């Protein structure tokens, strides 16, 4: 039986804003402008994330996609701070491998850094950025 999936991966409107907000604040304190290339970098990162979300190749064997589209997981993370924190802790600096023959034989894994895990949970909760 297939579990219910969201039609679109859950996303936080504040994703990729933490670094930009900090840069703007520091620039204002110094009476300077934020370098355009810095702002462009974060704009490009956000655009790449949005492109990935609709790419079938990115979605394939991708635990982030699975988490961000699973209605059950989204409900759990949105309704329980403890669940969200425990999911974050479980993902940090870990390798995951699908329990199927081909991923095992080819040593295909999905992994996640601390920041990436925070970003996934923020997207699932639809609030904040990786640092929140």
N, CA, C and O atoms as a GROMACS GRO file, in nm:
protein
  528
    1UNK      N    1   0.084  -0.118   0.000
    1UNK     CA    2   0.000   0.000   0.000
    1UNK      C    3   0.089   0.125   0.000
    1UNK      O    4   0.183   0.135   0.078
    2UNK      N    5   0.057   0.218  -0.088
    2UNK     CA    6   0.134   0.341  -0.097
    2UNK      C    7   0.084   0.440   0.007
    2UNK      O    8  -0.036   0.460   0.023
    3UNK      N    9   0.178   0.503   0.075
    3UNK     CA   10   0.140   0.602   0.176
    3UNK      C   11   0.107   0.734   0.107
    3UNK      O   12   0.164   0.764   0.002
    4UNK      N   13   0.015   0.813   0.165
    4UNK     CA   14  -0.022   0.940   0.103
    4UNK      C   15   0.097   1.033   0.089
    4UNK      O   16   0.179   1.047   0.180
    5UNK      N   17   0.106   1.096  -0.026
    5UNK     CA   18   0.212   1.192  -0.055
    5UNK      C   19   0.151   1.327  -0.086
    5UNK      O   20   0.044   1.338  -0.145
    6UNK      N   21   0.222   1.427  -0.045
    6UNK     CA   22   0.185   1.563  -0.081
    6UNK      C   23   0.216   1.581  -0.230
    6UNK      O   24   0.312   1.522  -0.281
    7UNK      N   25   0.137   1.660  -0.300
    7UNK     CA   26   0.162   1.680  -0.442
    7UNK      C   27   0.286   1.765  -0.466
    7UNK      O   28   0.348   1.755  -0.572
    8UNK      N   29   0.321   1.848  -0.370
    8UNK     CA   30   0.438   1.934  -0.383
    8UNK      C   31   0.518   1.922  -0.254
    8UNK      O   32   0.461   1.922  -0.145
    9UNK      N   33   0.652   1.911  -0.265
    9UNK     CA   34   0.733   1.903  -0.143
    9UNK      C   35   0.714   2.026  -0.054
    9UNK      O   36   0.704   2.139  -0.102
   10UNK      N   37   0.708   2.001   0.075
   10UNK     CA   38   0.693   2.108   0.173
   10UNK      C   39   0.817   2.198   0.170
   10UNK      O   40   0.929   2.148   0.160
   11UNK      N   41   0.796   2.329   0.178
   11UNK     CA   42   0.907   2.425   0.175
   11UNK      C   43   0.881   2.538   0.273
   11UNK      O   44   0.766   2.577   0.297
   12UNK      N   45   0.988   2.590   0.327
   12UNK     CA   46   0.980   2.707   0.414
   12UNK      C   47   1.002   2.833   0.332
   12UNK      O   48   1.098   2.841   0.256
   13UNK      N   49   0.914   2.931   0.346
   13UNK     CA   50   0.934   3.057   0.272
   13UNK      C   51   1.059   3.132   0.319
   13UNK      O   52   1.107   3.222   0.250
   14UNK      N   53   1.111   3.095   0.435
   14UNK     CA   54   1.229   3.164   0.488
   14UNK      C   55   1.360   3.092   0.455
   14UNK      O   56   1.467   3.135   0.497
   15UNK      N   57   1.351   2.981   0.380
   15UNK     CA   58   1.472   2.905   0.346
   15UNK      C   59   1.567   2.993   0.266
   15UNK      O   60   1.524   3.068   0.179
   16UNK      N   61   1.693   2.985   0.296
   16UNK     CA   62   1.801   3.062   0.232
   16UNK      C   63   1.793   3.211   0.265
   16UNK      O   64   1.834   3.294   0.185
   17UNK      N   65   1.741   3.244   0.382
   17UNK     CA   66   1.736   3.386   0.421
   17UNK      C   67   1.830   3.417   0.536
   17UNK      O   68   1.868   3.534   0.553
   18UNK      N   69   1.869   3.319   0.616
   18UNK     CA   70   1.951   3.344   0.734
   18UNK      C   71   2.082   3.413   0.697
   18UNK      O   72   2.117   3.515   0.757
   19UNK      N   73   2.153   3.360   0.600
   19UNK     CA   74   2.282   3.418   0.560
   19UNK      C   75   2.265   3.558   0.503
   19UNK      O   76   2.344   3.647   0.533
   20UNK      N   77   2.162   3.579   0.422
   20UNK     CA   78   2.139   3.710   0.361
   20UNK      C   79   2.103   3.813   0.467
   20UNK      O   80   2.155   3.925   0.465
   21UNK      N   81   2.014   3.777   0.559
   21UNK     CA   82   1.976   3.870   0.666
   21UNK      C   83   2.097   3.911   0.749
   21UNK      O   84   2.112   4.028   0.784
   22UNK      N   85   2.184   3.815   0.780
   22UNK     CA   86   2.305   3.844   0.856
   22UNK      C   87   2.398   3.937   0.780
   22UNK      O   88   2.456   4.029   0.838
   23UNK      N   89   2.413   3.912   0.651
   23UNK     CA   90   2.500   3.997   0.568
   23UNK      C   91   2.446   4.139   0.560
   23UNK      O   92   2.523   4.236   0.566
   24UNK      N   93   2.316   4.152   0.547
   24UNK     CA   94   2.254   4.285   0.541
   24UNK      C   95   2.274   4.358   0.672
   24UNK      O   96   2.309   4.476   0.674
   25UNK      N   97   2.252   4.289   0.783
   25UNK     CA   98   2.271   4.351   0.915
   25UNK      C   99   2.415   4.397   0.935
   25UNK      O  100   2.438   4.509   0.980
   26UNK      N  101   2.510   4.311   0.901
   26UNK     CA  102   2.652   4.349   0.916
   26UNK      C  103   2.688   4.467   0.827
   26UNK      O  104   2.762   4.556   0.868
   27UNK      N  105   2.637   4.467   0.705
   27UNK     CA  106   2.664   4.577   0.612
   27UNK      C  107   2.606   4.708   0.663
   27UNK      O  108   2.669   4.813   0.655
   28UNK      N  109   2.483   4.702   0.717
   28UNK     CA  110   2.419   4.822   0.771
   28UNK      C  111   2.499   4.878   0.888
   28UNK      O  112   2.515   4.999   0.901
   29UNK      N  113   2.548   4.789   0.974
   29UNK     CA  114   2.628   4.832   1.088
   29UNK      C  115   2.756   4.902   1.045
   29UNK      O  116   2.805   4.992   1.114
   30UNK      N  117   2.810   4.861   0.932
   30UNK     CA  118   2.933   4.921   0.880
   30UNK      C  119   2.904   5.037   0.785
   30UNK      O  120   2.996   5.106   0.740
   31UNK      N  121   2.777   5.059   0.755
   31UNK     CA  122   2.741   5.165   0.661
   31UNK      C  123   2.780   5.130   0.518
   31UNK      O  124   2.814   5.219   0.439
   32UNK      N  125   2.775   5.002   0.485
   32UNK     CA  126   2.814   4.955   0.352
   32UNK      C  127   2.697   4.885   0.283
   32UNK      O  128   2.591   4.865   0.342
   33UNK      N  129   2.720   4.850   0.159
   33UNK     CA  130   2.623   4.771   0.082
   33UNK      C  131   2.669   4.625   0.082
   33UNK      O  132   2.789   4.596   0.088
   34UNK      N  133   2.574   4.535   0.076
   34UNK     CA  134   2.609   4.393   0.062
   34UNK      C  135   2.655   4.372  -0.082
   34UNK      O  136   2.587   4.415  -0.176
   35UNK      N  137   2.769   4.306  -0.101
   35UNK     CA  138   2.815   4.281  -0.238
   35UNK      C  139   2.710   4.206  -0.320
   35UNK      O  140   2.651   4.109  -0.273
   36UNK      N  141   2.689   4.251  -0.442
   36UNK     CA  142   2.587   4.192  -0.529
   36UNK      C  143   2.613   4.043  -0.555
   36UNK      O  144   2.520   3.964  -0.563
   37UNK      N  145   2.742   4.006  -0.568
   37UNK     CA  146   2.773   3.865  -0.595
   37UNK      C  147   2.730   3.776  -0.478
   37UNK      O  148   2.697   3.659  -0.499
   38UNK      N  149   2.732   3.828  -0.356
   38UNK     CA  150   2.689   3.750  -0.239
   38UNK      C  151   2.538   3.727  -0.245
   38UNK      O  152   2.491   3.615  -0.224
   39UNK      N  153   2.464   3.832  -0.274
   39UNK     CA  154   2.318   3.818  -0.286
   39UNK      C  155   2.282   3.726  -0.401
   39UNK      O  156   2.188   3.647  -0.391
   40UNK      N  157   2.356   3.735  -0.510
   40UNK     CA  158   2.330   3.653  -0.627
   40UNK      C  159   2.356   3.504  -0.596
   40UNK      O  160   2.284   3.416  -0.644
   41UNK      N  161   2.459   3.478  -0.516
   41UNK     CA  162   2.490   3.340  -0.478
   41UNK      C  163   2.370   3.277  -0.408
   41UNK      O  164   2.330   3.165  -0.442
   42UNK      N  165   2.312   3.344  -0.311
   42UNK     CA  166   2.199   3.288  -0.236
   42UNK      C  167   2.073   3.282  -0.320
   42UNK      O  168   1.990   3.192  -0.301
   43UNK      N  169   2.057   3.376  -0.412
   43UNK     CA  170   1.943   3.371  -0.504
   43UNK      C  171   1.957   3.247  -0.593
   43UNK      O  172   1.858   3.176  -0.617
   44UNK      N  173   2.077   3.221  -0.641
   44UNK     CA  174   2.103   3.104  -0.725
   44UNK      C  175   2.080   2.974  -0.647
   44UNK      O  176   2.025   2.879  -0.701
   45UNK      N  177   2.122   2.970  -0.521
   45UNK     CA  178   2.101   2.851  -0.438
   45UNK      C  179   1.952   2.823  -0.422
   45UNK      O  180   1.909   2.708  -0.432
   46UNK      N  181   1.874   2.927  -0.399
   46UNK     CA  182   1.729   2.910  -0.384
   46UNK      C  183   1.666   2.861  -0.516
   46UNK      O  184   1.581   2.773  -0.516
   47UNK      N  185   1.710   2.920  -0.627
   47UNK     CA  186   1.658   2.879  -0.757
   47UNK      C  187   1.694   2.733  -0.787
   47UNK      O  188   1.612   2.659  -0.843
   48UNK      N  189   1.815   2.691  -0.750
   48UNK     CA  190   1.856   2.552  -0.772
   48UNK      C  191   1.770   2.457  -0.690
   48UNK      O  192   1.730   2.351  -0.738
   49UNK      N  193   1.743   2.493  -0.566
   49UNK     CA  194   1.656   2.411  -0.481
   49UNK      C  195   1.518   2.396  -0.543
   49UNK      O  196   1.461   2.287  -0.544
   50UNK      N  197   1.464   2.506  -0.593
   50UNK     CA  198   1.332   2.502  -0.654
   50UNK      C  199   1.331   2.416  -0.780
   50UNK      O  200   1.233   2.346  -0.807
   51UNK      N  201   1.439   2.422  -0.857
   51UNK     CA  202   1.450   2.338  -0.978
   51UNK      C  203   1.461   2.191  -0.939
   51UNK      O  204   1.401   2.105  -1.004
   52UNK      N  205   1.537   2.161  -0.835
   52UNK     CA  206   1.552   2.022  -0.790
   52UNK      C  207   1.418   1.961  -0.751
   52UNK      O  208   1.393   1.844  -0.779
   53UNK      N  209   1.334   2.038  -0.687
   53UNK     CA  210   1.207   1.986  -0.636
   53UNK      C  211   1.119   1.926  -0.745
   53UNK      O  212   1.041   1.835  -0.717
   54UNK      N  213   1.131   1.974  -0.867
   54UNK     CA  214   1.048   1.923  -0.976
   54UNK      C  215   1.124   1.830  -1.070
   54UNK      O  216   1.068   1.783  -1.169
   55UNK      N  217   1.249   1.803  -1.040
   55UNK     CA  218   1.332   1.716  -1.123
   55UNK      C  219   1.312   1.570  -1.083
   55UNK      O  220   1.350   1.532  -0.972
   56UNK      N  221   1.255   1.488  -1.170
   56UNK     CA  222   1.230   1.347  -1.136
   56UNK      C  223   1.359   1.272  -1.100
   56UNK      O  224   1.355   1.180  -1.018
   57UNK      N  225   1.470   1.309  -1.159
   57UNK     CA  226   1.596   1.242  -1.128
   57UNK      C  227   1.641   1.275  -0.986
   57UNK      O  228   1.694   1.188  -0.916
   58UNK      N  229   1.620   1.399  -0.941
   58UNK     CA  230   1.654   1.440  -0.804
   58UNK      C  231   1.564   1.369  -0.704
   58UNK      O  232   1.608   1.331  -0.596
   59UNK      N  233   1.439   1.350  -0.741
   59UNK     CA  234   1.341   1.289  -0.651
   59UNK      C  235   1.368   1.140  -0.628
   59UNK      O  236   1.332   1.085  -0.524
   60UNK      N  237   1.431   1.075  -0.724
   60UNK     CA  238   1.453   0.931  -0.721
   60UNK      C  239   1.554   0.893  -0.612
   60UNK      O  240   1.663   0.950  -0.605
   61UNK      N  241   1.516   0.799  -0.527
   61UNK     CA  242   1.602   0.751  -0.418
   61UNK      C  243   1.658   0.865  -0.334
   61UNK      O  244   1.776   0.864  -0.297
   62UNK      N  245   1.575   0.964  -0.304
   62UNK     CA  246   1.618   1.082  -0.230
   62UNK      C  247   1.534   1.092  -0.102
   62UNK      O  248   1.414   1.122  -0.108
   63UNK      N  249   1.597   1.068   0.011
   63UNK     CA  250   1.524   1.070   0.137
   63UNK      C  251   1.466   1.208   0.168
   63UNK      O  252   1.360   1.219   0.229
   64UNK      N  253   1.535   1.313   0.126
   64UNK     CA  254   1.481   1.448   0.148
   64UNK      C  255   1.347   1.463   0.078
   64UNK      O  256   1.251   1.511   0.138
   65UNK      N  257   1.339   1.422  -0.046
   65UNK     CA  258   1.212   1.429  -0.119
   65UNK      C  259   1.106   1.344  -0.050
   65UNK      O  260   0.992   1.387  -0.034
   66UNK      N  261   1.144   1.224  -0.009
   66UNK     CA  262   1.049   1.135   0.058
   66UNK      C  263   0.994   1.199   0.186
   66UNK      O  264   0.874   1.194   0.212
   67UNK      N  265   1.082   1.260   0.265
   67UNK     CA  266   1.039   1.323   0.390
   67UNK      C  267   0.950   1.445   0.363
   67UNK      O  268   0.848   1.464   0.429
   68UNK      N  269   0.988   1.525   0.266
   68UNK     CA  270   0.916   1.650   0.240
   68UNK      C  271   0.784   1.630   0.167
   68UNK      O  272   0.708   1.725   0.149
   69UNK      N  273   0.756   1.506   0.124
   69UNK     CA  274   0.628   1.478   0.057
   69UNK      C  275   0.543   1.375   0.131
   69UNK      O  276   0.433   1.343   0.086
   70UNK      N  277   0.591   1.322   0.242
   70UNK     CA  278   0.515   1.223   0.319
   70UNK      C  279   0.419   1.294   0.414
   70UNK      O  280   0.462   1.363   0.507
   71UNK      N  281   0.290   1.277   0.391
   71UNK     CA  282   0.190   1.344   0.475
   71UNK      C  283   0.207   1.306   0.622
   71UNK      O  284   0.195   1.390   0.711
   72UNK      N  285   0.235   1.179   0.648
   72UNK     CA  286   0.253   1.134   0.786
   72UNK      C  287   0.371   1.205   0.852
   72UNK      O  288   0.358   1.257   0.963
   73UNK      N  289   0.485   1.206   0.786
   73UNK     CA  290   0.604   1.270   0.843
   73UNK      C  291   0.584   1.421   0.860
   73UNK      O  292   0.624   1.479   0.960
   74UNK      N  293   0.521   1.483   0.761
   74UNK     CA  294   0.496   1.628   0.771
   74UNK      C  295   0.407   1.660   0.890
   74UNK      O  296   0.432   1.756   0.963
   75UNK      N  297   0.303   1.580   0.911
   75UNK     CA  298   0.213   1.602   1.024
   75UNK      C  299   0.288   1.584   1.156
   75UNK      O  300   0.273   1.665   1.247
   76UNK      N  301   0.369   1.480   1.166
   76UNK     CA  302   0.444   1.455   1.289
   76UNK      C  303   0.539   1.571   1.321
   76UNK      O  304   0.544   1.617   1.435
   77UNK      N  305   0.613   1.616   1.222
   77UNK     CA  306   0.712   1.722   1.242
   77UNK      C  307   0.644   1.856   1.275
   77UNK      O  308   0.696   1.935   1.354
   78UNK      N  309   0.529   1.881   1.214
   78UNK     CA  310   0.459   2.009   1.237
   78UNK      C  311   0.387   2.013   1.370
   78UNK      O  312   0.364   2.121   1.425
   79UNK      N  313   0.351   1.897   1.424
   79UNK     CA  314   0.273   1.896   1.548
   79UNK      C  315   0.354   1.864   1.672
   79UNK      O  316   0.304   1.879   1.784
   80UNK      N  317   0.478   1.822   1.655
   80UNK     CA  318   0.558   1.784   1.772
   80UNK      C  319   0.701   1.838   1.759
   80UNK      O  320   0.776   1.796   1.672
   81UNK      N  321   0.735   1.932   1.847
   81UNK     CA  322   0.872   1.983   1.849
   81UNK      C  323   0.971   1.871   1.880
   81UNK      O  324   1.080   1.868   1.823
   82UNK      N  325   0.934   1.780   1.971
   82UNK     CA  326   1.022   1.668   2.005
   82UNK      C  327   1.047   1.578   1.884
   82UNK      O  328   1.160   1.536   1.860
   83UNK      N  329   0.943   1.550   1.809
   83UNK     CA  330   0.957   1.466   1.690
   83UNK      C  331   1.049   1.534   1.589
   83UNK      O  332   1.137   1.470   1.532
   84UNK      N  333   1.028   1.664   1.568
   84UNK     CA  334   1.111   1.740   1.474
   84UNK      C  335   1.257   1.737   1.516
   84UNK      O  336   1.346   1.719   1.433
   85UNK      N  337   1.282   1.757   1.645
   85UNK     CA  338   1.419   1.757   1.696
   85UNK      C  339   1.482   1.619   1.682
   85UNK      O  340   1.598   1.608   1.645
   86UNK      N  341   1.406   1.515   1.711
   86UNK     CA  342   1.459   1.380   1.700
   86UNK      C  343   1.486   1.341   1.554
   86UNK      O  344   1.584   1.273   1.526
   87UNK      N  345   1.401   1.382   1.464
   87UNK     CA  346   1.426   1.357   1.322
   87UNK      C  347   1.553   1.428   1.278
   87UNK      O  348   1.636   1.370   1.208
   88UNK      N  349   1.568   1.554   1.318
   88UNK     CA  350   1.689   1.630   1.287
   88UNK      C  351   1.812   1.555   1.338
   88UNK      O  352   1.909   1.536   1.264
   89UNK      N  353   1.809   1.514   1.464
   89UNK     CA  354   1.924   1.444   1.524
   89UNK      C  355   1.953   1.313   1.450
   89UNK      O  356   2.069   1.275   1.433
   90UNK      N  357   1.848   1.244   1.408
   90UNK     CA  358   1.866   1.116   1.339
   90UNK      C  359   1.931   1.134   1.202
   90UNK      O  360   2.001   1.044   1.156
   91UNK      N  361   1.909   1.247   1.138
   91UNK     CA  362   1.964   1.270   1.004
   91UNK      C  363   2.107   1.323   1.004
   91UNK      O  364   2.180   1.300   0.908
   92UNK      N  365   2.147   1.392   1.108
   92UNK     CA  366   2.276   1.463   1.109
   92UNK      C  367   2.395   1.370   1.088
   92UNK      O  368   2.415   1.273   1.162
   93UNK      N  369   2.474   1.404   0.986
   93UNK     CA  370   2.598   1.332   0.956
   93UNK      C  371   2.582   1.180   0.952
   93UNK      O  372   2.664   1.106   1.007
   94UNK      N  373   2.477   1.135   0.888
   94UNK     CA  374   2.450   0.991   0.875
   94UNK      C  375   2.442   0.955   0.727
   94UNK      O  376   2.411   1.039   0.643
   95UNK      N  377   2.469   0.831   0.698
   95UNK     CA  378   2.446   0.776   0.565
   95UNK      C  379   2.327   0.682   0.572
   95UNK      O  380   2.315   0.603   0.666
   96UNK      N  381   2.240   0.692   0.473
   96UNK     CA  382   2.123   0.604   0.466
   96UNK      C  383   2.129   0.529   0.333
   96UNK      O  384   2.171   0.583   0.231
   97UNK      N  385   2.086   0.404   0.338
   97UNK     CA  386   2.087   0.322   0.218
   97UNK      C  387   1.955   0.248   0.208
   97UNK      O  388   1.910   0.184   0.304
   98UNK      N  389   1.894   0.257   0.091
   98UNK     CA  390   1.769   0.186   0.067
   98UNK      C  391   1.795   0.036   0.077
   98UNK      O  392   1.897  -0.013   0.028
   99UNK      N  393   1.704  -0.036   0.140
   99UNK     CA  394   1.721  -0.179   0.160
   99UNK      C  395   1.672  -0.256   0.037
   99UNK      O  396   1.579  -0.336   0.045
  100UNK      N  397   1.736  -0.230  -0.076
  100UNK     CA  398   1.709  -0.300  -0.202
  100UNK      C  399   1.842  -0.349  -0.259
  100UNK      O  400   1.948  -0.295  -0.226
  101UNK      N  401   1.836  -0.448  -0.342
  101UNK     CA  402   1.958  -0.510  -0.394
  101UNK      C  403   2.050  -0.411  -0.466
  101UNK      O  404   2.168  -0.401  -0.434
  102UNK      N  405   1.996  -0.337  -0.562
  102UNK     CA  406   2.082  -0.250  -0.642
  102UNK      C  407   2.151  -0.142  -0.560
  102UNK      O  408   2.272  -0.125  -0.574
  103UNK      N  409   2.081  -0.067  -0.475
  103UNK     CA  410   2.152   0.032  -0.393
  103UNK      C  411   2.260  -0.030  -0.304
  103UNK      O  412   2.364   0.032  -0.281
  104UNK      N  413   2.237  -0.150  -0.256
  104UNK     CA  414   2.336  -0.216  -0.172
  104UNK      C  415   2.457  -0.258  -0.255
  104UNK      O  416   2.571  -0.234  -0.215
  105UNK      N  417   2.434  -0.319  -0.372
  105UNK     CA  418   2.544  -0.364  -0.456
  105UNK      C  419   2.627  -0.247  -0.510
  105UNK      O  420   2.749  -0.259  -0.524
  106UNK      N  421   2.562  -0.136  -0.538
  106UNK     CA  422   2.635  -0.020  -0.593
  106UNK      C  423   2.678   0.077  -0.485
  106UNK      O  424   2.735   0.182  -0.514
  107UNK      N  425   2.651   0.043  -0.360
  107UNK     CA  426   2.686   0.126  -0.245
  107UNK      C  427   2.627   0.268  -0.258
  107UNK      O  428   2.691   0.367  -0.225
  108UNK      N  429   2.504   0.274  -0.308
  108UNK     CA  430   2.434   0.401  -0.327
  108UNK      C  431   2.377   0.446  -0.192
  108UNK      O  432   2.300   0.372  -0.129
  109UNK      N  433   2.414   0.565  -0.149
  109UNK     CA  434   2.371   0.615  -0.018
  109UNK      C  435   2.317   0.757  -0.031
  109UNK      O  436   2.348   0.829  -0.125
  110UNK      N  437   2.237   0.793   0.067
  110UNK     CA  438   2.190   0.931   0.082
  110UNK      C  439   2.246   0.979   0.214
  110UNK      O  440   2.235   0.910   0.315
  111UNK      N  441   2.306   1.098   0.214
  111UNK     CA  442   2.361   1.151   0.339
  111UNK      C  443   2.323   1.296   0.355
  111UNK      O  444   2.272   1.360   0.263
  112UNK      N  445   2.349   1.347   0.475
  112UNK     CA  446   2.297   1.477   0.511
  112UNK      C  447   2.387   1.542   0.616
  112UNK      O  448   2.422   1.479   0.716
  113UNK      N  449   2.425   1.668   0.594
  113UNK     CA  450   2.504   1.742   0.693
  113UNK      C  451   2.411   1.798   0.801
  113UNK      O  452   2.289   1.789   0.789
  114UNK      N  453   2.469   1.854   0.905
  114UNK     CA  454   2.390   1.917   1.012
  114UNK      C  455   2.304   2.029   0.955
  114UNK      O  456   2.185   2.038   0.984
  115UNK      N  457   2.365   2.114   0.874
  115UNK     CA  458   2.290   2.227   0.816
  115UNK      C  459   2.180   2.178   0.722
  115UNK      O  460   2.068   2.229   0.726
  116UNK      N  461   2.213   2.081   0.640
  116UNK     CA  462   2.113   2.030   0.546
  116UNK      C  463   1.996   1.968   0.623
  116UNK      O  464   1.881   1.986   0.585
  117UNK      N  465   2.025   1.894   0.730
  117UNK     CA  466   1.920   1.835   0.812
  117UNK      C  467   1.830   1.944   0.871
  117UNK      O  468   1.708   1.930   0.872
  118UNK      N  469   1.892   2.052   0.920
  118UNK     CA  470   1.814   2.164   0.973
  118UNK      C  471   1.726   2.227   0.867
  118UNK      O  472   1.612   2.265   0.894
  119UNK      N  473   1.779   2.238   0.745
  119UNK     CA  474   1.700   2.294   0.635
  119UNK      C  475   1.584   2.205   0.597
  119UNK      O  476   1.476   2.254   0.566
  120UNK      N  477   1.605   2.074   0.600
  120UNK     CA  478   1.496   1.981   0.567
  120UNK      C  479   1.384   1.993   0.671
  120UNK      O  480   1.266   1.999   0.635
  121UNK      N  481   1.420   1.996   0.798
  121UNK     CA  482   1.319   2.008   0.903
  121UNK      C  483   1.247   2.143   0.892
  121UNK      O  484   1.126   2.149   0.910
  122UNK      N  485   1.320   2.250   0.864
  122UNK     CA  486   1.256   2.381   0.844
  122UNK      C  487   1.158   2.376   0.728
  122UNK      O  488   1.048   2.430   0.737
  123UNK      N  489   1.198   2.311   0.619
  123UNK     CA  490   1.106   2.297   0.505
  123UNK      C  491   0.984   2.215   0.543
  123UNK      O  492   0.872   2.249   0.505
  124UNK      N  493   1.005   2.108   0.618
  124UNK     CA  494   0.892   2.024   0.658
  124UNK      C  495   0.796   2.101   0.749
  124UNK      O  496   0.675   2.083   0.741
  125UNK      N  497   0.850   2.185   0.835
  125UNK     CA  498   0.767   2.265   0.927
  125UNK      C  499   0.709   2.389   0.857
  125UNK      O  500   0.618   2.453   0.909
  126UNK      N  501   0.764   2.421   0.741
  126UNK     CA  502   0.725   2.538   0.662
  126UNK      C  503   0.750   2.668   0.738
  126UNK      O  504   0.671   2.763   0.733
  127UNK      N  505   0.865   2.667   0.812
  127UNK     CA  506   0.903   2.787   0.884
  127UNK      C  507   1.052   2.784   0.913
  127UNK      O  508   1.110   2.679   0.938
  128UNK      N  509   1.113   2.901   0.911
  128UNK     CA  510   1.252   2.913   0.947
  128UNK      C  511   1.348   2.872   0.838
  128UNK      O  512   1.310   2.843   0.725
  129UNK      N  513   1.476   2.870   0.877
  129UNK     CA  514   1.584   2.831   0.788
  129UNK      C  515   1.663   2.723   0.861
  129UNK      O  516   1.622   2.680   0.969
  130UNK      N  517   1.773   2.679   0.806
  130UNK     CA  518   1.848   2.568   0.865
  130UNK      C  519   1.892   2.597   1.008
  130UNK      O  520   1.907   2.505   1.088
  131UNK      N  521   1.914   2.721   1.041
  131UNK     CA  522   1.967   2.758   1.172
  131UNK      C  523   1.858   2.758   1.279
  131UNK      O  524   1.888   2.748   1.398
  132UNK      N  525   1.734   2.769   1.238
  132UNK     CA  526   1.623   2.775   1.333
  132UNK      C  527   1.591   2.638   1.388
  132UNK      O  528   1.500   2.624   1.470
   0.00000   0.00000   0.00000
